[in-house]
Amino acid sequence: MQFLKGNVLLPSIKHLRYFGASAVLNGKRWLPDVNFMKQFEGVALYATPEMEKYAKVYYDGRVKPIERKLKYMWLNFGPQHPAAHGVLRLILELDGEYVLRADPHIGFLHRATEKLMEYKHYNQSLPFMDRLDYVSTMCNEIGFALAVEKLLNIDVPPRAQAIRVLMSELSRVANHLLNVSGTVLDAGGITPFFWMCEEREKIYELFERVCGARVHNAYIRVGGVSQDIPIGYLDDVHEFCMKLGERCDETEDLVTGNRLYYERTAGIGAFSAHDAINLGFTGPMLRCTGVKWDLRITHPYIGYEMYDFDVPVGTFGDSYDRHLLRCMELRQSLRIINQVIDTMPEGEVKTDDSKVTMPSRAEMKTSMEALIHHFKLCTEGYNVPPGATYTSTECPKGELGIYMVADGTSKPYRVFIRPCSYLHLAGLAVLSPRMMLADISILIATIDIVFGDIDR
Amino acid sequence: MSFTLRTINVGRNVARVLFNKVCYPVSQTVAYKSDQSQAENRPTVAKLDPLQKSQLIDFGKYVSDCLPKYVQKVQITSGNELEVLVHPDGIIPALQFFKDHHSAQFVNLVDIAGMDVPSRPNRFEIIYNLLSLRYNSRIRVKTYTDELTPIDSACEVFKAANWYEREIWDMYGVFFANHPDLRRILTDYGFEGHPFRKDFPLSGYVELRYDDEQKRVVVEPLELAQEFRRFELSAPWEQFPNFRGNPVEEVTTADPKKE
């Protein structure tokens, strides 16, 4: 009834818009009809040859994995690096943080010392030896002096030998001070480095008092030492050594029992005695594995058999052992220095043979023969009889050997210097796989390399 | 006395020395030089140990009996150092013998040195210094080669030989066959030549400088402000009349036709 009423009412209000409930359902909308749909039947596009180059997208529900080519990271632990202890270029192949291969490149400090020595006579080439291991300088000179003395077949007086022992042990102390504090510096503790460098300054002052030069002192000469030690020197050495034990205690209290340092160094770079001997390690690197081998005891030179000292030997061959070994060796060196001070013999400091050692200046100014000897020694140098020798000394870093071939003139024919740290760095390439990058810097520090020695 | 008994005695003696921690005194008052028969007590002359010398002589004879094919000469210097001269073909068997033989046990390779003597046809001499930790003694093994002949690498015998052989290749140009990684070690990356040869000049052939225009380091022929000064320092009279002949003492074996 109501519906009809709406329809009847419609013509009366034609001027109004039609608002009905069914406007949405069947209003004025266009919907496609069959004729319209007929134009979409059939093929839309035929494939042409150019369409082969288009990117084809296959609609596939399965997701394929993205293939990537992986390479390990090559890191250049470059020649200029604070942790590289000199000029070491280490090419590291890293898998994340783990080192797969380490390839040391050396030669950045190569000065052709051996070739230069062939053109200079023996006293002129003595200062080259200082510049090899420049943290413990007197020990290198001792090696050279011993080699030439062996070829000359001469012996030095006992006072000169005692002075040589004193200087050698002071150099050993200086070296171990630097190495221990340098390792702690690489592990992150900065302060022991400053404490121990202050002690090294005192050693430099002692060296300067005895020969005039702090670091590169051409003091140990063939035939003895160049001049006698000054008056009151031994008192100052004694005072220094009395206090050095306490300085080392300060550092050891901070470092040796420290859990962080132990975590950093224990187990790092451990190797067996068999590996050490086969790889040619000497010195503290060999002793940390348990082999009791010290050239001061097995082949005593410059009178070491007269002093009583122990040689510490490690157990595991890792970096912590080397740290402990060097600290103990330092204290044994102090023991030797005290014995030398107590038993320093009187006498002359150069061998009496004027054909080899220079006469004193007072004598040179008064005696004609001394003047002639001085002149001949300064210009031509002493002639060394033909022969060959291999002489080695226990440097703080290892065994420094000199293979010298003399041909009867005043210049050597061939000098081969067997460096202490050369094979230790070659061993780094063998030891460093399976270690992490942070351990590499600790390992370089405990191996105790110095590039004046390696590159010569 | 047979050689084996003598070497056993040698071993026992040094073993007793080593394990009882008695070190051999180097400065003994009893010493023999080659032309003196009484004790050496002049203060400026070195005093050597005759027992060590006789032990080394015995060992040298034993070595030349053990390796007759390769050992060409055994000599001992006046400073009591034993040298064994080996043919280059037999350097690896000789080194293996010295490392593994029970009365040798020279397990530690101390160094390998090279030496250039241009006057010889085989101009390069390779010298292996070995050390025995067990018997506390050293020995030198020498061999020779020329510029073109390779020598077998000692890397499989001693791992320490790796870098030393690289250095000899770099400095002298001696090629080592079967070396795992023979490349330059001490010279610059683009360096040409082998510096330690006697015909290579001391100041080299080239100099390097930084060129500002090319903004890199350039290599140029050498220019020195002063020419190289050679001093003729040799005295007109003979210095060592005793050394007119062979400076080292020869050790002959019992069989004269083996030398």
Chai-1 contact restraints between the chains, C-beta under 6 A:
chainA,res_idxA,chainB,res_idxB,connection_type,confidence,min_distance_angstrom,max_distance_angstrom,comment,restraint_id
A,G107,B,L186,contact,1.0,0.0,6.0,A-B,restraint_1
A,H110,B,L186,contact,1.0,0.0,6.0,A-B,restraint_2
A,K115,B,F196,contact,1.0,0.0,6.0,A-B,restraint_3
A,Y119,B,L202,contact,1.0,0.0,6.0,A-B,restraint_4
A,K150,B,G79,contact,1.0,0.0,6.0,A-B,restraint_5
A,N153,B,A46,contact,1.0,0.0,6.0,A-B,restraint_6
A,I154,B,T44,contact,1.0,0.0,6.0,A-B,restraint_7
A,I154,B,A46,contact,1.0,0.0,6.0,A-B,restraint_8
A,D155,B,T44,contact,1.0,0.0,6.0,A-B,restraint_9
A,D155,B,A46,contact,1.0,0.0,6.0,A-B,restraint_10
A,I277,B,V107,contact,1.0,0.0,6.0,A-B,restraint_11
A,I277,B,N108,contact,1.0,0.0,6.0,A-B,restraint_12
A,N278,B,K159,contact,1.0,0.0,6.0,A-B,restraint_13
A,L279,B,K159,contact,1.0,0.0,6.0,A-B,restraint_14
A,L279,B,A160,contact,1.0,0.0,6.0,A-B,restraint_15
A,G280,B,L109,contact,1.0,0.0,6.0,A-B,restraint_16
A,G280,B,A160,contact,1.0,0.0,6.0,A-B,restraint_17
A,W293,B,L133,contact,1.0,0.0,6.0,A-B,restraint_18
A,I297,B,C23,contact,1.0,0.0,6.0,A-B,restraint_19
A,T298,B,N136,contact,1.0,0.0,6.0,A-B,restraint_20
A,P300,B,C23,contact,1.0,0.0,6.0,A-B,restraint_21
A,E305,B,C23,contact,1.0,0.0,6.0,A-B,restraint_22
A,T351,B,T44,contact,1.0,0.0,6.0,A-B,restraint_23
A,D352,B,T44,contact,1.0,0.0,6.0,A-B,restraint_24
A,D353,B,T44,contact,1.0,0.0,6.0,A-B,restraint_25
A,E380,B,L233,contact,1.0,0.0,6.0,A-B,restraint_26
A,N383,B,Q239,contact,1.0,0.0,6.0,A-B,restraint_27
A,P385,B,F240,contact,1.0,0.0,6.0,A-B,restraint_28
A,P385,B,F243,contact,1.0,0.0,6.0,A-B,restraint_29
A,P386,B,F243,contact,1.0,0.0,6.0,A-B,restraint_30
A,P386,B,P247,contact,1.0,0.0,6.0,A-B,restraint_31
A,G387,B,T77,contact,1.0,0.0,6.0,A-B,restraint_32
A,G387,B,P247,contact,1.0,0.0,6.0,A-B,restraint_33
A,T389,B,G79,contact,1.0,0.0,6.0,A-B,restraint_34
A,Y390,B,N129,contact,1.0,0.0,6.0,A-B,restraint_35
A,Y403,B,A113,contact,1.0,0.0,6.0,A-B,restraint_36
A,G408,B,F240,contact,1.0,0.0,6.0,A-B,restraint_37
A,T409,B,S234,contact,1.0,0.0,6.0,A-B,restraint_38
A,S410,B,L233,contact,1.0,0.0,6.0,A-B,restraint_39
A,R414,B,M115,contact,1.0,0.0,6.0,A-B,restraint_40
A,F416,B,A113,contact,1.0,0.0,6.0,A-B,restraint_41
A,R418,B,D111,contact,1.0,0.0,6.0,A-B,restraint_42
A,L423,B,A160,contact,1.0,0.0,6.0,A-B,restraint_43
A,A426,B,W163,contact,1.0,0.0,6.0,A-B,restraint_44
